[in-house]
Amino acid sequence: MKKTIKYPWQQLKKGQGFFVPALDTEKAKEEGLKAALTARVKAKAYIGIKAKRLGVLFLRSSDETL
């Protein structure tokens, strides 16, 4: 079963972020950063653990010069 993730790039203000739980963190990171490019948002992604869940933390950059 394939799950699609809706990345809230347009709703985020500069400096905000969100966490996506994922077992395949490299794939989630790649898809999230591609979605950021599509939304014309400068972003960073960090693999980590939050609330005992493995996943990716996405942060919208406060310095956006795309």
PDB file of N, CA, C and O in Angstrom, chain B, residues numbered from 101:
ATOM      1  N   MET B 101       0.833  -1.172   0.000  1.00  0.00           N
ATOM      2  CA  MET B 101       0.000   0.000   0.000  1.00  0.00           C
ATOM      3  C   MET B 101       0.886   1.248   0.000  1.00  0.00           C
ATOM      4  O   MET B 101       1.715   1.427   0.892  1.00  0.00           O
ATOM      5  N   LYS B 102       0.709   2.089  -0.986  1.00  0.00           N
ATOM      6  CA  LYS B 102       1.500   3.310  -1.121  1.00  0.00           C
ATOM      7  C   LYS B 102       0.768   4.465  -0.449  1.00  0.00           C
ATOM      8  O   LYS B 102      -0.400   4.725  -0.734  1.00  0.00           O
ATOM      9  N   LYS B 103       1.462   5.143   0.437  1.00  0.00           N
ATOM     10  CA  LYS B 103       0.887   6.319   1.097  1.00  0.00           C
ATOM     11  C   LYS B 103       1.486   7.564   0.474  1.00  0.00           C
ATOM     12  O   LYS B 103       2.684   7.624   0.197  1.00  0.00           O
ATOM     13  N   THR B 104       0.651   8.540   0.261  1.00  0.00           N
ATOM     14  CA  THR B 104       1.158   9.806  -0.247  1.00  0.00           C
ATOM     15  C   THR B 104       1.209  10.807   0.899  1.00  0.00           C
ATOM     16  O   THR B 104       0.315  10.858   1.744  1.00  0.00           O
ATOM     17  N   ILE B 105       2.250  11.580   0.909  1.00  0.00           N
ATOM     18  CA  ILE B 105       2.439  12.577   1.951  1.00  0.00           C
ATOM     19  C   ILE B 105       2.180  13.944   1.342  1.00  0.00           C
ATOM     20  O   ILE B 105       2.719  14.277   0.286  1.00  0.00           O
ATOM     21  N   LYS B 106       1.357  14.730   2.011  1.00  0.00           N
ATOM     22  CA  LYS B 106       1.104  16.097   1.564  1.00  0.00           C
ATOM     23  C   LYS B 106       1.994  17.015   2.399  1.00  0.00           C
ATOM     24  O   LYS B 106       1.811  17.150   3.609  1.00  0.00           O
ATOM     25  N   TYR B 107       2.936  17.629   1.744  1.00  0.00           N
ATOM     26  CA  TYR B 107       3.888  18.492   2.428  1.00  0.00           C
ATOM     27  C   TYR B 107       3.324  19.914   2.500  1.00  0.00           C
ATOM     28  O   TYR B 107       2.979  20.489   1.468  1.00  0.00           O
ATOM     29  N   PRO B 108       3.227  20.485   3.700  1.00  0.00           N
ATOM     30  CA  PRO B 108       2.572  21.795   3.867  1.00  0.00           C
ATOM     31  C   PRO B 108       3.502  22.989   3.649  1.00  0.00           C
ATOM     32  O   PRO B 108       3.508  23.918   4.456  1.00  0.00           O
ATOM     33  N   TRP B 109       4.280  22.977   2.581  1.00  0.00           N
ATOM     34  CA  TRP B 109       5.260  24.038   2.373  1.00  0.00           C
ATOM     35  C   TRP B 109       4.625  25.417   2.262  1.00  0.00           C
ATOM     36  O   TRP B 109       5.154  26.381   2.816  1.00  0.00           O
ATOM     37  N   GLN B 110       3.511  25.530   1.564  1.00  0.00           N
ATOM     38  CA  GLN B 110       2.894  26.843   1.354  1.00  0.00           C
ATOM     39  C   GLN B 110       2.328  27.438   2.646  1.00  0.00           C
ATOM     40  O   GLN B 110       2.272  28.660   2.787  1.00  0.00           O
ATOM     41  N   GLN B 111       1.908  26.589   3.587  1.00  0.00           N
ATOM     42  CA  GLN B 111       1.313  27.077   4.833  1.00  0.00           C
ATOM     43  C   GLN B 111       2.358  27.488   5.876  1.00  0.00           C
ATOM     44  O   GLN B 111       2.039  28.202   6.826  1.00  0.00           O
ATOM     45  N   LEU B 112       3.598  27.040   5.699  1.00  0.00           N
ATOM     46  CA  LEU B 112       4.645  27.339   6.676  1.00  0.00           C
ATOM     47  C   LEU B 112       5.187  28.741   6.501  1.00  0.00           C
ATOM     48  O   LEU B 112       5.349  29.234   5.385  1.00  0.00           O
ATOM     49  N   LYS B 113       5.462  29.373   7.633  1.00  0.00           N
ATOM     50  CA  LYS B 113       6.149  30.655   7.617  1.00  0.00           C
ATOM     51  C   LYS B 113       7.641  30.375   7.644  1.00  0.00           C
ATOM     52  O   LYS B 113       8.058  29.267   7.980  1.00  0.00           O
ATOM     53  N   LYS B 114       8.437  31.354   7.298  1.00  0.00           N
ATOM     54  CA  LYS B 114       9.889  31.191   7.317  1.00  0.00           C
ATOM     55  C   LYS B 114      10.350  30.804   8.717  1.00  0.00           C
ATOM     56  O   LYS B 114       9.934  31.408   9.705  1.00  0.00           O
ATOM     57  N   GLY B 115      11.211  29.794   8.792  1.00  0.00           N
ATOM     58  CA  GLY B 115      11.744  29.323  10.062  1.00  0.00           C
ATOM     59  C   GLY B 115      10.940  28.201  10.706  1.00  0.00           C
ATOM     60  O   GLY B 115      11.400  27.605  11.680  1.00  0.00           O
ATOM     61  N   GLN B 116       9.748  27.895  10.186  1.00  0.00           N
ATOM     62  CA  GLN B 116       8.935  26.819  10.742  1.00  0.00           C
ATOM     63  C   GLN B 116       9.283  25.487  10.088  1.00  0.00           C
ATOM     64  O   GLN B 116       9.970  25.446   9.067  1.00  0.00           O
ATOM     65  N   GLY B 117       8.803  24.396  10.688  1.00  0.00           N
ATOM     66  CA  GLY B 117       9.088  23.080  10.155  1.00  0.00           C
ATOM     67  C   GLY B 117       8.036  22.068  10.555  1.00  0.00           C
ATOM     68  O   GLY B 117       7.073  22.386  11.254  1.00  0.00           O
ATOM     69  N   PHE B 118       8.240  20.837  10.097  1.00  0.00           N
ATOM     70  CA  PHE B 118       7.329  19.737  10.410  1.00  0.00           C
ATOM     71  C   PHE B 118       8.107  18.430  10.359  1.00  0.00           C
ATOM     72  O   PHE B 118       9.159  18.342   9.726  1.00  0.00           O
ATOM     73  N   PHE B 119       7.571  17.413  11.036  1.00  0.00           N
ATOM     74  CA  PHE B 119       8.207  16.106  11.124  1.00  0.00           C
ATOM     75  C   PHE B 119       7.352  15.075  10.401  1.00  0.00           C
ATOM     76  O   PHE B 119       6.136  15.028  10.587  1.00  0.00           O
ATOM     77  N   VAL B 120       7.990  14.253   9.577  1.00  0.00           N
ATOM     78  CA  VAL B 120       7.306  13.183   8.847  1.00  0.00           C
ATOM     79  C   VAL B 120       7.865  11.849   9.329  1.00  0.00           C
ATOM     80  O   VAL B 120       9.026  11.546   9.050  1.00  0.00           O
ATOM     81  N   PRO B 121       7.075  11.034  10.049  1.00  0.00           N
ATOM     82  CA  PRO B 121       7.548   9.709  10.449  1.00  0.00           C
ATOM     83  C   PRO B 121       7.705   8.824   9.212  1.00  0.00           C
ATOM     84  O   PRO B 121       6.830   8.798   8.346  1.00  0.00           O
ATOM     85  N   ALA B 122       8.819   8.102   9.134  1.00  0.00           N
ATOM     86  CA  ALA B 122       9.060   7.251   7.966  1.00  0.00           C
ATOM     87  C   ALA B 122      10.110   6.202   8.297  1.00  0.00           C
ATOM     88  O   ALA B 122      11.067   6.469   9.023  1.00  0.00           O
ATOM     89  N   LEU B 123       9.918   5.005   7.754  1.00  0.00           N
ATOM     90  CA  LEU B 123      10.938   3.962   7.885  1.00  0.00           C
ATOM     91  C   LEU B 123      12.017   4.138   6.820  1.00  0.00           C
ATOM     92  O   LEU B 123      13.201   3.951   7.097  1.00  0.00           O
ATOM     93  N   ASP B 124      11.611   4.495   5.610  1.00  0.00           N
ATOM     94  CA  ASP B 124      12.558   4.765   4.528  1.00  0.00           C
ATOM     95  C   ASP B 124      12.853   6.266   4.533  1.00  0.00           C
ATOM     96  O   ASP B 124      12.271   7.031   3.764  1.00  0.00           O
ATOM     97  N   THR B 125      13.770   6.668   5.418  1.00  0.00           N
ATOM     98  CA  THR B 125      14.020   8.092   5.626  1.00  0.00           C
ATOM     99  C   THR B 125      14.653   8.769   4.411  1.00  0.00           C
ATOM    100  O   THR B 125      14.358   9.931   4.130  1.00  0.00           O
ATOM    101  N   GLU B 126      15.506   8.068   3.698  1.00  0.00           N
ATOM    102  CA  GLU B 126      16.139   8.670   2.516  1.00  0.00           C
ATOM    103  C   GLU B 126      15.096   9.002   1.447  1.00  0.00           C
ATOM    104  O   GLU B 126      15.160  10.058   0.818  1.00  0.00           O
ATOM    105  N   LYS B 127      14.144   8.103   1.247  1.00  0.00           N
ATOM    106  CA  LYS B 127      13.087   8.343   0.268  1.00  0.00           C
ATOM    107  C   LYS B 127      12.198   9.504   0.705  1.00  0.00           C
ATOM    108  O   LYS B 127      11.851  10.354  -0.114  1.00  0.00           O
ATOM    109  N   ALA B 128      11.825   9.551   1.984  1.00  0.00           N
ATOM    110  CA  ALA B 128      10.989  10.631   2.501  1.00  0.00           C
ATOM    111  C   ALA B 128      11.714  11.972   2.384  1.00  0.00           C
ATOM    112  O   ALA B 128      11.108  12.986   2.038  1.00  0.00           O
ATOM    113  N   LYS B 129      13.011  11.966   2.675  1.00  0.00           N
ATOM    114  CA  LYS B 129      13.812  13.186   2.581  1.00  0.00           C
ATOM    115  C   LYS B 129      13.854  13.692   1.136  1.00  0.00           C
ATOM    116  O   LYS B 129      13.665  14.880   0.877  1.00  0.00           O
ATOM    117  N   GLU B 130      14.103  12.783   0.213  1.00  0.00           N
ATOM    118  CA  GLU B 130      14.175  13.138  -1.209  1.00  0.00           C
ATOM    119  C   GLU B 130      12.835  13.687  -1.707  1.00  0.00           C
ATOM    120  O   GLU B 130      12.799  14.717  -2.379  1.00  0.00           O
ATOM    121  N   GLU B 131      11.745  13.007  -1.381  1.00  0.00           N
ATOM    122  CA  GLU B 131      10.423  13.451  -1.831  1.00  0.00           C
ATOM    123  C   GLU B 131      10.045  14.799  -1.225  1.00  0.00           C
ATOM    124  O   GLU B 131       9.470  15.647  -1.907  1.00  0.00           O
ATOM    125  N   GLY B 132      10.365  15.000   0.046  1.00  0.00           N
ATOM    126  CA  GLY B 132      10.044  16.262   0.711  1.00  0.00           C
ATOM    127  C   GLY B 132      10.804  17.439   0.129  1.00  0.00           C
ATOM    128  O   GLY B 132      10.244  18.522  -0.044  1.00  0.00           O
ATOM    129  N   LEU B 133      12.079  17.230  -0.174  1.00  0.00           N
ATOM    130  CA  LEU B 133      12.872  18.305  -0.762  1.00  0.00           C
ATOM    131  C   LEU B 133      12.453  18.591  -2.199  1.00  0.00           C
ATOM    132  O   LEU B 133      12.527  19.736  -2.645  1.00  0.00           O
ATOM    133  N   LYS B 134      12.011  17.559  -2.935  1.00  0.00           N
ATOM    134  CA  LYS B 134      11.476  17.783  -4.281  1.00  0.00           C
ATOM    135  C   LYS B 134      10.187  18.607  -4.205  1.00  0.00           C
ATOM    136  O   LYS B 134       9.962  19.499  -5.023  1.00  0.00           O
ATOM    137  N   ALA B 135       9.343  18.298  -3.214  1.00  0.00           N
ATOM    138  CA  ALA B 135       8.103  19.052  -3.028  1.00  0.00           C
ATOM    139  C   ALA B 135       8.407  20.504  -2.676  1.00  0.00           C
ATOM    140  O   ALA B 135       7.676  21.405  -3.087  1.00  0.00           O
ATOM    141  N   ALA B 136       9.479  20.740  -1.919  1.00  0.00           N
ATOM    142  CA  ALA B 136       9.875  22.106  -1.567  1.00  0.00           C
ATOM    143  C   ALA B 136      10.309  22.876  -2.820  1.00  0.00           C
ATOM    144  O   ALA B 136       9.970  24.048  -2.984  1.00  0.00           O
ATOM    145  N   LEU B 137      11.052  22.213  -3.688  1.00  0.00           N
ATOM    146  CA  LEU B 137      11.451  22.863  -4.940  1.00  0.00           C
ATOM    147  C   LEU B 137      10.247  23.209  -5.798  1.00  0.00           C
ATOM    148  O   LEU B 137      10.185  24.287  -6.389  1.00  0.00           O
ATOM    149  N   THR B 138       9.294  22.295  -5.865  1.00  0.00           N
ATOM    150  CA  THR B 138       8.074  22.540  -6.636  1.00  0.00           C
ATOM    151  C   THR B 138       7.315  23.740  -6.069  1.00  0.00           C
ATOM    152  O   THR B 138       6.741  24.530  -6.819  1.00  0.00           O
ATOM    153  N   ALA B 139       7.317  23.872  -4.740  1.00  0.00           N
ATOM    154  CA  ALA B 139       6.627  24.985  -4.087  1.00  0.00           C
ATOM    155  C   ALA B 139       7.490  26.251  -4.057  1.00  0.00           C
ATOM    156  O   ALA B 139       7.069  27.285  -3.539  1.00  0.00           O
ATOM    157  N   ARG B 140       8.701  26.159  -4.617  1.00  0.00           N
ATOM    158  CA  ARG B 140       9.645  27.274  -4.666  1.00  0.00           C
ATOM    159  C   ARG B 140      10.003  27.771  -3.263  1.00  0.00           C
ATOM    160  O   ARG B 140       9.992  28.969  -2.980  1.00  0.00           O
ATOM    161  N   VAL B 141      10.320  26.807  -2.399  1.00  0.00           N
ATOM    162  CA  VAL B 141      10.671  27.086  -1.007  1.00  0.00           C
ATOM    163  C   VAL B 141      12.059  26.519  -0.745  1.00  0.00           C
ATOM    164  O   VAL B 141      12.354  25.389  -1.133  1.00  0.00           O
ATOM    165  N   LYS B 142      12.898  27.288  -0.099  1.00  0.00           N
ATOM    166  CA  LYS B 142      14.218  26.811   0.293  1.00  0.00           C
ATOM    167  C   LYS B 142      14.069  26.058   1.614  1.00  0.00           C
ATOM    168  O   LYS B 142      13.522  26.598   2.576  1.00  0.00           O
ATOM    169  N   ALA B 143      14.548  24.820   1.667  1.00  0.00           N
ATOM    170  CA  ALA B 143      14.324  23.978   2.841  1.00  0.00           C
ATOM    171  C   ALA B 143      15.530  23.095   3.133  1.00  0.00           C
ATOM    172  O   ALA B 143      16.397  22.881   2.286  1.00  0.00           O
ATOM    173  N   LYS B 144      15.550  22.589   4.369  1.00  0.00           N
ATOM    174  CA  LYS B 144      16.556  21.620   4.794  1.00  0.00           C
ATOM    175  C   LYS B 144      15.836  20.440   5.415  1.00  0.00           C
ATOM    176  O   LYS B 144      14.709  20.571   5.893  1.00  0.00           O
ATOM    177  N   ALA B 145      16.491  19.278   5.406  1.00  0.00           N
ATOM    178  CA  ALA B 145      15.891  18.068   5.974  1.00  0.00           C
ATOM    179  C   ALA B 145      16.923  17.357   6.845  1.00  0.00           C
ATOM    180  O   ALA B 145      18.095  17.240   6.488  1.00  0.00           O
ATOM    181  N   TYR B 146      16.448  16.887   8.002  1.00  0.00           N
ATOM    182  CA  TYR B 146      17.307  16.187   8.953  1.00  0.00           C
ATOM    183  C   TYR B 146      16.636  14.885   9.373  1.00  0.00           C
ATOM    184  O   TYR B 146      15.466  14.879   9.757  1.00  0.00           O
ATOM    185  N   ILE B 147      17.371  13.794   9.300  1.00  0.00           N
ATOM    186  CA  ILE B 147      16.857  12.498   9.737  1.00  0.00           C
ATOM    187  C   ILE B 147      17.059  12.393  11.240  1.00  0.00           C
ATOM    188  O   ILE B 147      18.129  12.718  11.755  1.00  0.00           O
ATOM    189  N   GLY B 148      16.010  11.931  11.949  1.00  0.00           N
ATOM    190  CA  GLY B 148      16.122  11.823  13.390  1.00  0.00           C
ATOM    191  C   GLY B 148      14.945  11.084  14.008  1.00  0.00           C
ATOM    192  O   GLY B 148      14.136  10.476  13.308  1.00  0.00           O
ATOM    193  N   ILE B 149      14.866  11.148  15.327  1.00  0.00           N
ATOM    194  CA  ILE B 149      13.811  10.475  16.088  1.00  0.00           C
ATOM    195  C   ILE B 149      13.058  11.525  16.900  1.00  0.00           C
ATOM    196  O   ILE B 149      13.667  12.355  17.575  1.00  0.00           O
ATOM    197  N   LYS B 150      11.746  11.480  16.830  1.00  0.00           N
ATOM    198  CA  LYS B 150      10.887  12.369  17.614  1.00  0.00           C
ATOM    199  C   LYS B 150       9.770  11.524  18.204  1.00  0.00           C
ATOM    200  O   LYS B 150       9.103  10.786  17.479  1.00  0.00           O
ATOM    201  N   ALA B 151       9.560  11.624  19.500  1.00  0.00           N
ATOM    202  CA  ALA B 151       8.515  10.855  20.195  1.00  0.00           C
ATOM    203  C   ALA B 151       8.619   9.363  19.873  1.00  0.00           C
ATOM    204  O   ALA B 151       7.616   8.701  19.611  1.00  0.00           O
ATOM    205  N   LYS B 152       9.849   8.850  19.896  1.00  0.00           N
ATOM    206  CA  LYS B 152      10.144   7.432  19.640  1.00  0.00           C
ATOM    207  C   LYS B 152       9.795   6.980  18.227  1.00  0.00           C
ATOM    208  O   LYS B 152       9.568   5.791  18.000  1.00  0.00           O
ATOM    209  N   ARG B 153       9.748   7.909  17.275  1.00  0.00           N
ATOM    210  CA  ARG B 153       9.463   7.561  15.878  1.00  0.00           C
ATOM    211  C   ARG B 153      10.584   8.060  14.975  1.00  0.00           C
ATOM    212  O   ARG B 153      11.009   9.212  15.063  1.00  0.00           O
ATOM    213  N   LEU B 154      11.050   7.175  14.111  1.00  0.00           N
ATOM    214  CA  LEU B 154      12.075   7.519  13.135  1.00  0.00           C
ATOM    215  C   LEU B 154      11.429   8.301  12.003  1.00  0.00           C
ATOM    216  O   LEU B 154      10.326   7.971  11.568  1.00  0.00           O
ATOM    217  N   GLY B 155      12.103   9.326  11.529  1.00  0.00           N
ATOM    218  CA  GLY B 155      11.537  10.102  10.433  1.00  0.00           C
ATOM    219  C   GLY B 155      12.449  11.229  10.005  1.00  0.00           C
ATOM    220  O   GLY B 155      13.654  11.213  10.258  1.00  0.00           O
ATOM    221  N   VAL B 156      11.841  12.221   9.341  1.00  0.00           N
ATOM    222  CA  VAL B 156      12.588  13.342   8.780  1.00  0.00           C
ATOM    223  C   VAL B 156      11.978  14.654   9.263  1.00  0.00           C
ATOM    224  O   VAL B 156      10.766  14.854   9.183  1.00  0.00           O
ATOM    225  N   LEU B 157      12.829  15.541   9.763  1.00  0.00           N
ATOM    226  CA  LEU B 157      12.411  16.876  10.151  1.00  0.00           C
ATOM    227  C   LEU B 157      12.722  17.807   8.988  1.00  0.00           C
ATOM    228  O   LEU B 157      13.870  17.911   8.557  1.00  0.00           O
ATOM    229  N   PHE B 158      11.697  18.483   8.483  1.00  0.00           N
ATOM    230  CA  PHE B 158      11.846  19.440   7.403  1.00  0.00           C
ATOM    231  C   PHE B 158      11.719  20.841   7.982  1.00  0.00           C
ATOM    232  O   PHE B 158      10.810  21.117   8.765  1.00  0.00           O
ATOM    233  N   LEU B 159      12.640  21.730   7.590  1.00  0.00           N
ATOM    234  CA  LEU B 159      12.612  23.104   8.049  1.00  0.00           C
ATOM    235  C   LEU B 159      12.634  24.049   6.857  1.00  0.00           C
ATOM    236  O   LEU B 159      13.445  23.904   5.942  1.00  0.00           O
ATOM    237  N   ARG B 160      11.719  25.028   6.886  1.00  0.00           N
ATOM    238  CA  ARG B 160      11.712  26.057   5.863  1.00  0.00           C
ATOM    239  C   ARG B 160      12.749  27.105   6.260  1.00  0.00           C
ATOM    240  O   ARG B 160      12.740  27.592   7.390  1.00  0.00           O
ATOM    241  N   SER B 161      13.628  27.446   5.346  1.00  0.00           N
ATOM    242  CA  SER B 161      14.708  28.365   5.629  1.00  0.00           C
ATOM    243  C   SER B 161      14.177  29.772   5.876  1.00  0.00           C
ATOM    244  O   SER B 161      13.219  30.208   5.238  1.00  0.00           O
ATOM    245  N   SER B 162      14.808  30.474   6.808  1.00  0.00           N
ATOM    246  CA  SER B 162      14.412  31.852   7.064  1.00  0.00           C
ATOM    247  C   SER B 162      15.040  32.794   6.036  1.00  0.00           C
ATOM    248  O   SER B 162      14.595  33.931   5.879  1.00  0.00           O
ATOM    249  N   ASP B 163      16.067  32.322   5.342  1.00  0.00           N
ATOM    250  CA  ASP B 163      16.713  33.087   4.270  1.00  0.00           C
ATOM    251  C   ASP B 163      16.348  32.451   2.938  1.00  0.00           C
ATOM    252  O   ASP B 163      16.975  31.479   2.516  1.00  0.00           O
ATOM    253  N   GLU B 164      15.345  32.993   2.281  1.00  0.00           N
ATOM    254  CA  GLU B 164      14.886  32.397   1.018  1.00  0.00           C
ATOM    255  C   GLU B 164      15.264  33.262  -0.160  1.00  0.00           C
ATOM    256  O   GLU B 164      14.730  34.353  -0.361  1.00  0.00           O
ATOM    257  N   THR B 165      16.201  32.744  -0.934  1.00  0.00           N
ATOM    258  CA  THR B 165      16.601  33.441  -2.140  1.00  0.00           C
ATOM    259  C   THR B 165      16.647  32.423  -3.278  1.00  0.00           C
ATOM    260  O   THR B 165      17.723  32.039  -3.736  1.00  0.00           O
ATOM    261  N   LEU B 166      15.488  31.998  -3.721  1.00  0.00           N
ATOM    262  CA  LEU B 166      15.410  31.057  -4.848  1.00  0.00           C
ATOM    263  C   LEU B 166      15.244  31.808  -6.135  1.00  0.00           C
ATOM    264  O   LEU B 166      15.159  31.197  -7.201  1.00  0.00           O
TER     265      LEU B 166
END
